[in-house]
């Protein structure tokens, strides 16, 4: 397949709902005529050309985009067909268009689309010329939303004045305003555009999954659907390699579609981070005629099995929600993943830095949240090769979506396209129907099974297109057996009123697996100054800029005051300046996130995973993210990094005058070493000794005497094969003295920065 890139600078025309320009013949009558970038977004082009402020995220500037929500847009470019391309089987391929569009080539309509989540492709073989004019007309998503009738089912099951615009419009839900994103109703050609020439014979579909695994061999099943002429004598060869492992098989093509099973002797398995190497096989599929290659298709895959072992309910003692990879239960430790930018044309430039953060902090799982977008291939490729499991939501969130026949077809077609694009990635271990829709339906005493989309449409799409991984109807999945009581289900989102992070709501949760939880932390002054105007930096009360960047689309400052209350809870003081507020808030967030992670890890094997919220902001805000939009790390970053080591030692909560010191071994190796527990401030040693912990289990090492009235910080140190690690435990009840805590943190970070200088960390532990 050959392709010609058509991205670059196009001409962009905009018109308001009062001056609709629905024909390209009248483009020059549009209200706006500017240069438009492809990939790009109309709001960024408006910003670049003076129609919107230059820094669209500063202060209240995002609210100025509201004036353009009713606009329609025309993109236009001219191009010469590349001489490298022939004249047969030519297609225009749009990777991503936001959102409702009609496409014209040389004045002839070639197609339409209404979904930003999937690529769109149009056969232009009979329309293409040597010199061409390509036009894309994008209608207003808001005006389209106004055309629909909204059933009581949807009206009753969403947050008032929040999210409902997303019901019928297949674009990133957060664009209409969310509690982690501003309202910016984007539009544009936000991914690349190509003119492609397809081979006469080619692979239309290729799906590889692990049919069976034993100690010495694996069987890979390749399901293929080819475009080949009837009656032509062709052969198909599939071969793959990883390190010194190689497989190959050839078969005659007797029909366009079939399966081919290939035995791989002594295979390299794909393992999540901490449990082994993330081995990836490079696979080449070749169609041959008379021994000569006439078409090739390249992909990657991994040899692994995955199972979700779960019950419908739990009481904290009985019940389970556990991922089994290659027959081994794994402890999931990672972050929810939200879009990297409010403008998705900028996602790609942020991937490398963002994913390196996930790798560095120790994530072995990421959950792609259902209010965003399906990520680009670079994201899944990275996770494949770094052993980061992916929990993949389908793109629905916090709403009872329409369940009529037409909308079911929309969701099915979208899901099928997404599954076919992503199903060969070994990192994807779960398809999840949506984010929190079960909870919203549950809110008015409906049975969740009325949601045909997640009980019928999506499972059918998964069944018909992917046999390699499980499906979960919703997150959290409110089962029949739970009677609609969310505290009885084994997988939970723990938010609540966000009071003291050790409150019963968090510490007493019976959930086996926590797939969302977090705590607010204010970015440092240096970052806040980049998105809050100087006159609004302080104080935080009745401050519209702080409210907008909190993020709250209703204009309430609840989250700003929540950060203050969490500071008061932990330190019993009200900061009087931005520096103290940011620092105290970050300490509060860091201790909370650390507590959430360690309560899951100390509860192994009954507790099996935590996906905290979240690694990185997609716009500048005060939030639960541990790295702000500008890639500045908050205090929680290092706390989480230490708590995410595959082998880890932590302190359990105080009980019977003591705190147990527990080692958690999330590797498949026996780990031996030496540990010490001391008082960080005085250096007094409480306990020390050697340890030996079996693979994939927890072990109590000792107990340390402590009283609730004590206020201090344990320093927990251990050494494995010459490599040193640390952790800490803040013991006692609040309030803690802020200045004392600041000194403890500075000492702790100094010790951490001096550990293992120049050595690699976060690798699998070595057997001693």
C-alpha positions in Angstrom: 0.0 0.0 0.0 1.3 3.4 -1.0 0.1 6.7 0.6 0.4 10.4 0.1 0.2 12.7 3.1 -2.3 15.6 2.6 -1.9 17.2 6.1 -0.5 20.7 6.4 -1.9 24.2 6.1 -5.4 24.3 4.5 -7.8 27.2 4.2 -10.4 27.4 6.9 -13.8 29.2 6.6 -16.3 29.7 9.4 -19.9 30.8 9.5 -22.4 31.4 12.3 -25.8 29.9 12.7 -27.2 33.2 11.5 -25.3 33.0 8.2 -25.3 29.3 7.2 -23.1 28.5 4.2 -24.0 25.0 3.3 -22.6 24.9 -0.2 -18.9 25.1 -1.1 -19.8 27.4 -4.0 -20.6 30.1 -1.4 -17.5 29.6 0.8 -16.3 33.1 0.2 -19.4 34.4 1.9 -18.3 32.9 5.3 -17.8 35.2 8.2 -14.2 34.0 8.9 -11.5 33.1 6.5 -8.1 32.0 8.0 -5.3 29.5 7.6 -6.2 26.2 9.3 -3.8 23.5 10.4 -4.4 19.8 9.7 -4.1 18.1 12.1 -5.6 20.9 14.1 -8.7 22.4 15.8 -10.7 25.4 14.8 -10.4 26.9 18.2 -6.6 26.8 18.1 -6.7 28.4 14.6 -9.0 31.1 15.9 -6.6 31.7 18.7 -3.7 31.8 16.3 -5.5 34.4 14.1 -6.7 36.7 16.8 -10.4 35.7 17.1 -9.6 34.1 20.5 -6.9 34.9 23.0 -3.4 33.7 22.2 -3.2 31.7 25.4 -6.5 29.9 25.4 -6.0 28.3 28.8 -5.1 31.5 30.7 -7.7 32.7 33.2 -11.2 32.7 31.8 -10.2 32.4 28.2 -11.8 29.0 27.5 -15.2 30.6 28.1 -14.7 32.8 25.1 -14.9 29.7 22.9 -18.6 29.5 23.8 -19.3 32.2 21.2 -18.2 29.8 18.4 -20.2 26.7 19.5 -22.9 27.3 16.8 -20.4 27.8 14.0 -20.0 25.6 11.0 -16.7 25.2 9.2 -15.3 24.5 5.7 -11.8 23.1 5.2 -10.3 23.4 1.7 -7.0 22.4 0.1 -5.7 21.6 -3.3 -3.2 18.9 -4.1 -1.6 17.1 -7.0 -1.8 13.3 -7.0 1.6 11.9 -6.3 3.3 10.2 -9.3 4.1 7.3 -7.1 0.4 6.4 -6.9 -1.3 4.5 -9.7 -4.9 5.1 -10.8 -6.6 2.0 -9.4 -8.1 1.5 -5.8 -7.5 5.0 -4.5 -8.9 6.1 -1.2 -9.0 9.2 0.9 -8.3 8.2 4.5 -9.1 10.5 7.4 -7.6 9.3 10.7 -9.9 11.6 12.8 -12.5 14.2 12.1 -14.3 16.1 14.8 -17.1 15.4 14.3 -20.1 15.8 11.9 -18.7 16.1 8.4 -19.4 15.9 4.7 -16.6 15.3 2.2 -16.2 16.7 -1.3 -13.5 16.0 -3.9 -13.5 18.2 -7.0 -17.0 19.3 -6.2 -18.4 15.8 -5.9 -19.7 14.5 -2.5 -17.8 11.4 -1.6 -19.2 10.7 1.8 -20.2 11.7 5.3 -19.2 10.9 8.9 -20.5 11.7 12.4 -18.0 10.0 14.7 -14.7 11.4 15.9 -13.7 8.1 17.5 -12.9 6.1 14.3 -11.2 6.7 11.0 -13.2 7.3 7.8 -12.2 6.2 4.3 -13.8 6.9 0.9 -13.2 5.3 -2.5 -12.2 8.1 -4.9 -10.9 6.0 -7.7 -13.4 7.4 -10.2 -13.2 11.0 -8.9 -9.5 11.7 -8.5 -7.6 13.8 -11.0 -4.0 14.9 -11.4 -4.9 18.2 -9.7 -7.6 18.2 -7.1 -9.6 20.3 -4.7 -10.6 18.6 -1.4 -13.2 20.2 0.9 -14.6 19.1 4.3 -17.7 20.6 5.8 -18.0 20.3 9.5 -21.4 21.1 11.1 -21.8 22.5 14.6 -22.0 19.6 17.1 -24.2 21.8 19.4 -26.7 22.5 16.7 -26.8 18.8 15.9 -27.4 18.0 19.6 -30.3 20.4 19.5 -32.0 18.4 16.8 -32.6 15.3 19.0 -35.5 14.4 21.2 -34.3 13.3 24.7 -36.1 10.5 26.4 -36.9 10.6 30.1 -34.5 7.6 30.5 -31.5 9.9 29.6 -33.0 13.0 31.2 -33.3 11.3 34.6 -29.9 9.6 34.5 -27.3 12.3 34.2 -26.0 15.1 36.3 -28.3 18.2 35.9 -26.9 20.7 33.4 -24.0 18.4 32.8 -23.1 15.8 30.1 -26.5 15.5 28.3 -25.2 17.1 25.1 -23.0 14.0 24.7 -25.9 11.6 24.5 -26.2 11.4 20.7 -22.9 13.1 19.6 -20.0 10.7 19.1 -17.2 13.0 20.2 -15.1 13.1 23.4 -17.7 13.7 26.1 -15.3 15.9 28.1 -15.5 18.6 25.3 -18.9 19.6 26.6 -17.5 20.2 30.1 -16.4 17.8 32.8 -15.1 17.9 36.3 -11.6 17.4 34.8 -11.8 19.4 31.6 -13.1 22.8 30.5 -16.1 23.2 28.2 -14.5 23.6 24.8 -16.7 22.3 22.0 -13.9 21.4 19.6 -14.2 20.9 15.8 -11.7 20.1 13.1 -9.6 17.6 11.2 -7.5 16.6 14.2 -5.5 13.7 12.8 -3.7 13.1 9.5 -5.3 12.8 6.1 -3.9 10.5 3.4 -4.5 9.6 -0.2 -3.8 5.9 -0.4 -3.5 3.3 -3.1 -4.4 -0.2 -2.0 -2.9 -3.3 -3.4 -5.1 -5.5 -5.6 -4.5 -8.3 -3.2 -4.2 -7.4 0.5 -5.0 -8.3 4.1 -8.3 -6.8 5.1 -8.4 -8.3 8.6 -5.9 -10.2 10.6 -6.4 -11.2 14.2 -4.0 -13.2 16.2 -4.7 -14.7 19.7 -3.1 -17.3 21.9 -5.1 -20.4 21.5 -3.2 -22.5 24.1 -0.1 -22.3 26.2 2.0 -25.1 27.8 5.4 -25.0 29.5 7.2 -25.7 26.2 4.9 -24.4 23.4 2.1 -22.1 22.4 -0.4 -22.3 19.7 -1.2 -19.0 17.9 -4.4 -18.8 16.0 -4.4 -16.4 13.1 -7.9 -15.4 11.8 -7.7 -13.7 8.4 -9.9 -12.1 5.8 -8.2 -11.2 2.6 -9.0 -9.2 -0.5 -8.1 -11.6 -3.3 -9.6 -12.3 -6.7 -11.6 -15.5 -7.0 -9.8 -18.4 -8.7 -6.3 -16.9 -8.5 -3.6 -19.3 -7.2 -2.0 -17.6 -4.2 -0.3 -18.6 -1.0 -0.2 -17.0 2.4 2.9 -16.9 4.6 2.9 -15.8 8.2 6.1 -15.5 10.2 7.1 -13.8 13.4 10.1 -13.4 15.6 11.0 -12.2 19.1 14.7 -12.4 20.2 15.8 -15.9 19.1 12.3 -17.3 18.9 10.9 -17.7 15.4 7.8 -19.2 13.8 6.6 -19.5 10.3 3.8 -21.2 8.3 2.5 -21.2 4.7 -0.8 -22.2 3.3 -2.6 -22.1 -0.1 -5.3 -19.5 -0.2 -8.4 -21.6 -1.1 -10.9 -19.0 0.1 -10.6 -15.4 1.1 -11.1 -16.0 4.8 -9.8 -18.8 7.1 -7.7 -19.6 10.2 -4.2 -20.7 10.5 -2.8 -22.3 13.7 0.9 -22.0 14.2 2.9 -23.8 16.9 5.6 -21.7 18.7 8.1 -23.9 20.5 9.7 -22.5 23.7 7.8 -19.2 23.3 8.6 -15.9 24.9 5.5 -14.9 26.9 4.2 -11.4 27.3 4.1 -10.5 31.0 3.0 -7.3 32.9 5.6 -5.1 34.4 7.2 -6.8 37.4 6.2 -10.3 36.5 8.5 -10.9 33.6 9.5 -9.4 30.3 7.0 -7.8 28.0 7.9 -9.9 25.0 6.5 -8.8 21.7 6.6 -10.7 18.4 7.0 -8.8 15.1 4.8 -10.5 12.6 4.9 -10.3 8.8 2.0 -11.6 6.6 2.8 -12.0 3.0 0.6 -12.9 0.0 2.6 -14.6 -2.7 2.0 -15.6 -6.3 4.4 -18.1 -7.9 6.7 -17.6 -4.9 6.8 -13.8 -5.4 5.5 -11.4 -2.7 2.7 -9.2 -4.1 1.5 -7.8 -0.7 2.8 -7.6 2.8 1.2 -6.7 6.1 3.2 -6.0 9.3 1.9 -6.1 12.9 3.0 -7.0 16.4 1.5 -9.4 18.9 2.2 -11.0 22.2 1.8 -14.6 23.5 -0.3 -14.5 26.6 -3.6 -15.4 28.1 -5.9 -13.3 30.2 -8.9 -14.1 32.4 -11.0 -11.9 34.7 -11.9 -14.0 37.8 -14.7 -12.2 39.5 -17.8 -12.6 41.6 -21.0 -10.6 41.5 -20.7 -9.4 45.1 -18.3 -9.1 48.0 -18.6 -8.5 51.7 -14.9 -7.8 52.1 -14.0 -11.3 53.1 -15.7 -13.3 50.3 -15.6 -12.2 46.7 -13.0 -11.5 44.1 -12.0 -9.4 41.1 -8.7 -10.5 39.8 -6.8 -10.5 36.5 -5.1 -13.8 35.7 -2.3 -13.5 33.2 -0.7 -16.7 31.8 -2.4 -18.5 34.7 -0.9 -16.1 37.4 -3.0 -13.7 39.5 -1.4 -10.2 39.2 -1.6 -7.2 41.4 -2.6 -4.2 39.3 -1.0 -0.9 40.3 -1.5 2.0 38.0 -3.3 5.1 36.8 -6.4 6.2 35.1 -5.5 7.7 31.7 -7.4 10.7 30.5 -6.8 12.6 27.2 -3.5 14.4 27.2 -5.0 17.7 25.9 -8.4 19.3 25.7 -7.5 19.7 22.0 -6.8 16.2 20.6 -4.7 17.4 17.7 -2.0 18.0 20.4 -2.2 14.5 22.0 0.5 13.0 19.9 3.2 15.5 20.8 2.6 14.7 24.5 2.6 10.9 24.4 6.3 10.1 24.8 6.7 12.3 27.9 3.5 11.2 29.5 4.1 7.5 28.9 7.7 7.8 30.2 6.1 9.1 33.4 3.9 6.0 33.7 6.9 3.8 33.2 9.0 5.7 35.7 6.3 5.9 38.4 5.8 2.1 38.2 2.5 1.6 36.5 1.8 -1.9 35.3 -1.8 -0.9 34.3 -3.6 2.1 32.8 -7.3 2.5 32.4 -8.3 4.4 29.3 -11.3 6.4 30.7 -14.6 6.4 28.9 -15.1 10.1 28.7 -12.1 10.7 26.5 -10.9 9.1 23.2 -9.5 5.8 22.0 -5.8 6.5 22.0 -3.5 6.4 19.0 -1.4 3.4 18.0 1.7 4.9 19.6 0.1 4.6 23.0 -0.7 0.9 22.7 2.6 0.1 21.1 4.4 1.7 24.0 2.4 -0.2 26.6 2.9 -3.5 24.7 6.7 -3.1 24.9 6.8 -1.9 28.5 4.5 -4.4 30.1 1.7 -1.9 30.9 -1.7 -3.6 30.9 -4.6 -1.6 29.4 -8.1 -1.6 30.8 -10.0 -0.1 27.8 -13.3 1.6 28.3 -15.7 2.1 25.4 -16.4 5.8 25.1 -19.5 6.3 27.2 -19.6 8.0 30.6 -21.9 9.1 33.4 -25.1 9.0 31.4 -28.0 6.7 30.4 -27.3 6.8 26.6 -30.2 6.3 24.1 -31.1 2.6 23.6 -33.1 2.9 20.4 -32.2 0.6 17.4 -30.4 3.4 15.5 -28.1 4.3 18.3 -27.4 0.6 19.0 -26.1 0.4 15.4 -24.0 3.4 15.9 -22.3 1.9 19.0 -21.9 -1.5 17.4 -20.2 -0.1 14.3 -17.9 2.1 16.4 -17.0 -0.8 18.7 -16.3 -3.1 15.9 -14.0 -0.6 14.2 -12.1 0.0 17.5 -11.8 -3.7 18.4 -10.5 -4.5 15.0 -7.9 -1.8 15.2 -6.7 -2.6 18.7 -7.2 -6.4 19.3 -3.7 -7.5 18.4 -2.2 -5.5 21.3 -1.3 -7.9 24.1 -1.3 -5.0 26.6 -5.2 -4.7 26.3 -6.5 -7.1 28.9 -10.1 -5.9 29.2 -12.9 -4.2 27.3 -15.2 -2.3 29.6 -18.6 -1.1 28.4 -18.5 2.4 29.9 -17.6 4.6 32.8 -20.1 4.8 35.7 -23.3 4.5 33.5 -24.5 1.7 35.8 -24.2 4.0 38.7 -26.3 6.7 37.0 -29.0 4.3 36.0 -28.9 2.8 39.5 -29.6 6.3 40.9 -33.3 6.2 40.1 -33.8 2.5 40.9 -33.7 1.2 37.4 -32.3 -2.3 36.7 -29.0 -1.9 35.0 -29.9 -4.7 32.6 -32.2 -2.3 30.7 -29.0 -0.8 29.3 -29.0 -2.7 26.0 -25.8 -1.0 24.8 -23.7 -2.7 27.5 -25.7 -5.9 28.0 -26.3 -6.7 24.3 -24.7 -4.4 21.8 -21.2 -4.2 23.1 -20.8 -7.8 24.2 -22.0 -8.9 20.8 -19.3 -6.7 19.1 -16.7 -8.2 21.4 -17.9 -11.8 20.9 -17.8 -11.4 17.1 -14.5 -9.7 16.9 -12.3 -10.7 19.8 -11.9 -14.0 21.7 -8.7 -13.0 23.5 -9.9 -11.0 26.4 -12.8 -10.5 28.8 -15.6 -8.0 28.7 -17.0 -6.0 31.7 -20.4 -4.2 31.1 -19.6 -1.1 33.2 -17.1 0.3 35.6 -18.2 -0.2 38.3 -20.4 -3.1 37.2 -23.6 -3.1 39.3 -24.7 -6.7 39.2 -28.1 -8.2 39.8 -26.9 -10.1 42.8 -25.8 -6.8 44.5 -29.4 -5.5 44.4 -28.1 -2.2 43.1 -26.0 -1.6 46.2 -22.6 -0.4 45.0 -20.9 -1.2 48.3 -21.5 -4.9 47.6 -19.8 -5.1 44.3 -16.1 -6.2 44.1 -14.8 -3.4 41.8 -15.4 0.2 43.0 -14.8 3.9 42.3 -14.0 5.4 45.7 -14.7 9.1 45.8 -17.4 9.9 48.5 -17.2 13.2 50.2 -13.4 13.2 50.1 -12.9 13.9 53.8 -10.0 12.5 55.8 -8.3 9.9 53.6 -8.2 7.3 56.3 -12.0 7.7 57.0 -14.1 4.5 57.0 -15.3 5.2 53.4 -11.8 4.6 52.1 -10.2 2.3 54.8 -13.3 0.2 55.3 -14.2 -0.3 51.7 -15.0 -4.0 51.0 -14.0 -3.7 47.3 -11.4 -6.2 46.0 -10.3 -3.8 43.2 -10.4 0.0 43.2 -10.5 1.3 39.6 -10.9 5.0 40.5 -9.8 6.9 43.6 -7.8 10.1 44.2 -7.3 13.2 46.2 -6.9 16.8 45.1 -3.5 18.6 45.0 -2.8 22.1 44.0 0.0 22.6 41.4 3.1 24.6 42.5 3.1 28.4 42.2 5.3 28.2 39.1 2.5 26.4 37.3 -0.4 28.3 38.7 1.2 31.5 37.5 1.0 30.1 33.9 -2.8 29.8 33.9 -4.2 32.2 36.6 -3.8 35.9 35.9 -1.6 37.9 38.4 -4.5 39.7 40.0 -6.3 36.4 40.6 -3.5 34.4 42.1 -4.7 35.0 45.7 -7.0 34.8 47.6 -8.9 31.7 46.5 -12.3 32.8 47.7 -14.9 34.1 45.3 -12.3 33.7 42.6 -13.8 32.8 39.2 -10.5 31.8 37.7 -9.7 29.3 40.5 -13.3 28.0 40.2 -13.0 27.5 36.4 -9.6 25.7 36.8 -10.8 23.5 39.6 -12.6 22.3 37.2 -16.3 23.0 37.8 -18.5 23.7 34.8 -21.4 24.9 37.1 -19.4 27.8 38.5 -19.2 26.4 42.0 -15.9 26.6 44.0 -16.5 23.4 45.9 -13.2 21.8 44.9 -11.2 24.9 45.8 -12.6 24.8 49.3 -12.2 21.1 49.5 -8.5 21.4 49.1 -8.5 23.9 51.9 -10.5 21.6 54.1 -8.2 18.7 53.5 -5.3 20.9 54.5 -7.1 21.9 57.7 -7.9 18.2 58.4 -4.2 17.1 58.2 -2.4 20.2 59.5 -5.1 22.3 61.4 -4.2 25.6 59.8 -5.5 27.8 57.0 -2.7 28.9 54.6 -2.5 32.6 54.1 -0.5 32.6 50.9 -0.3 30.5 47.6 3.0 28.9 48.4 1.9 27.3 51.7 -1.5 26.4 50.2 0.1 24.6 47.3 2.7 22.8 49.4 0.3 21.7 52.2 -2.3 20.6 49.6 0.4 18.5 47.8 1.4 16.9 51.1 -2.2 16.0 51.8 -2.6 14.5 48.3 0.6 12.6 48.6 -0.2 10.9 51.9 -3.7 10.1 50.7 -2.6 8.5 47.4 0.1 6.6 49.2 -2.5 5.3 51.8 -5.0 4.2 49.0 -2.3 2.2 47.2 -0.8 0.6 50.4 -4.3 -0.4 51.8 -4.8 -2.4 48.6 -1.3 -3.9 48.6 -1.3 -4.9 52.3 -4.7 -6.6 51.7 -3.3 -9.1 49.1 -4.6 -11.6 48.1 -8.1 -10.5 48.9 -7.3 -7.1 47.4 -6.0 -7.3 43.8 -5.6 -3.9 42.3 -5.8 -0.1 42.4 -6.0 2.3 39.5 -5.6 5.7 41.0 -6.7 9.0 39.5 -4.5 10.1 37.7 -1.0 10.6 36.2 -1.3 13.8 34.2 -3.7 16.7 33.5 -5.1 17.4 30.1 -5.3 21.1 30.8 -4.0 23.5 33.5 -6.1 22.9 36.7 -6.2 22.1 40.4 -6.9 18.3 40.3 -6.2 14.8 41.5 -3.4 14.4 38.9 0.0 13.9 40.3 1.7 15.7 37.4 0.3 19.0 36.2 -0.4 20.0 32.6 3.1 21.5 32.3 4.7 18.2 33.4 5.6 19.6 36.8 5.5 16.7 39.4 3.6 17.2 42.6 4.8 15.7 45.9 2.6 12.6 45.4 4.7 11.5 42.4 7.6 10.2 44.4 5.3 8.8 47.1 3.4 6.8 44.5 6.7 5.7 42.8 8.0 4.3 46.0 4.7 2.6 46.8 4.6 1.0 43.3 7.9 -1.0 43.5 7.2 -4.7 42.4 8.7 -5.7 45.8 7.7 -3.4 48.5 7.7 -3.1 52.3 5.0 -1.1 54.1 3.4 -0.4 57.5 -0.1 -1.6 58.2 -2.5 0.5 60.2 -2.2 0.6 64.0 -4.0 -2.2 65.8 -3.4 -3.6 69.3 -0.7 -1.1 70.1 1.4 -2.0 67.1 1.8 -1.5 63.4 2.7 -4.6 61.3 5.5 -4.3 58.8 4.5 -6.2 55.7 6.4 -7.2 52.6 4.5 -7.5 49.3 6.2 -9.5 46.6 4.5 -8.8 43.2 7.1 -10.8 41.3 7.5 -14.4 40.3 10.8 -14.8 42.2 11.7 -15.5 45.8 13.1 -12.2 47.2 15.7 -12.1 50.0 17.2 -9.1 51.7 17.6 -7.0 54.8 15.3 -4.4 56.3 15.2 -1.8 59.0 12.4 0.3 60.6 13.5 3.5 62.3 12.2 6.9 63.4 12.9 9.4 60.6 13.6 12.3 62.9 15.6 10.7 65.7 17.1 7.8 63.9 16.0 5.4 66.6 15.8 1.8 65.2 12.6 -0.1 66.1 13.2 -3.3 64.2 15.7 -4.8 61.7 16.5 -8.1 60.2 16.7 -10.3 57.2 13.7 -11.5 55.1 12.8 -14.1 52.5 9.5 -13.7 50.7 8.0 -16.3 48.4 6.9 -15.4 44.9 3.6 -13.4 44.4 2.6 -13.2 48.0 2.7 -11.0 51.2 4.5 -11.7 54.4 4.5 -10.0 57.8 8.1 -9.2 58.8 7.5 -7.8 62.3 5.4 -5.5 64.4 6.5 -2.1 65.7 5.0 -0.7 68.9 3.2 2.6 68.3 0.4 4.6 70.0 -2.3 6.7 68.3 -1.1 9.7 70.3 2.3 9.5 68.7 2.9 11.8 65.8 5.9 10.9 63.7 7.2 9.2 60.6 8.7 5.7 60.3 11.5 5.3 57.8 11.4 1.8 56.3 14.6 0.8 54.5 15.5 -2.5 52.7 18.2 -3.8 50.5 18.0 -6.5 47.8 21.2 -7.7 46.1 23.0 -4.5 46.9 20.1 -2.2 45.8 18.5 0.0 48.4 14.9 1.1 48.7 12.9 3.2 51.2 9.3 3.9 52.2 7.8 5.8 55.1 4.7 5.7 57.3 3.0 8.8 58.9 1.7 7.5 62.2 -0.7 9.1 64.6 -3.9 11.1 64.3 -4.0 14.6 62.8 -3.4 17.4 63.2 0.3 17.2 62.3 2.5 20.3 62.6 3.0 21.6 59.1 6.6 22.8 59.7 7.6 19.5 61.2 6.1 17.6 58.3 7.9 19.9 55.9 11.3 18.9 57.5 10.4 15.2 57.5 9.5 15.4 53.8 12.7 17.2 52.9 14.8 14.6 54.8 12.9 11.8 53.2 13.4 13.1 49.7 17.1 13.7 50.4 17.5 10.1 51.4 15.6 8.9 48.4 17.6 11.1 45.9 20.8 9.6 47.3 19.7 6.0 46.9 21.3 4.0 44.1 22.7 6.9 42.3 23.2 6.1 38.6 21.5 2.7 38.9 18.4 1.5 37.1 15.3 1.0 39.3 11.8 -0.4 38.9 13.1 -3.6 37.3 12.1 -7.2 38.2 13.6 -8.2 41.6 16.5 -10.6 41.3 16.4 -14.0 43.0 19.1 -14.2 45.7 
